[in-house]
Amino acid sequence: MNSHTSLSHQDAARIVGVIQQALEQRGQGAAIAVVDPHGELLAFLRTDGCKLPSINIAINKAFTAARERRPQPRSARTPARRPSR
């Protein structure tokens, strides 16, 4: 029997908030997409410094991961570190 955990809007907002805080601490920008098990968007945030193409890429990756029923590769979930200047 397959069971799916559904996220509430509050859960999705909390996830976005935690990721946003981590990005701000690193001084990075990103597009954050949280979807339900069907790939439908629950929450989205584009932070300062995020490149415009990242918007659709983040949403599409989240959709695909949900529909394929597998997590995104670690490289897709963790923003690359920028070199210190």
QUIWO-V668336 format. One line per field, one symbol per residue. ss: DSSP state (a for helix, b for strand, c for the rest). phi: phi as a letter, one per 30 degrees, with the letter a starting at -180 (. if undefined). burial: + if it has 16 or more other C-alpha atoms within 10 Angstrom, else -. Layout:
ss = ???
phi = ???
burial = ???
//
This chain:
ss = ccccccccaaaaaaaaaaaaaaaaaaccccbbbbbcccccbbbbbbccccccaaaaaaaaaaaaaaaacccccaaaacccccccc
phi = .dbbcccdddddddddddddddddddiccaccbcbddcjddcabbcdeiddeddddddddddedddddhbddeeddccddddddc
burial = -----------++-++--++--+----++++++++++-+-++++++--------+--++-++++++-------------------
//
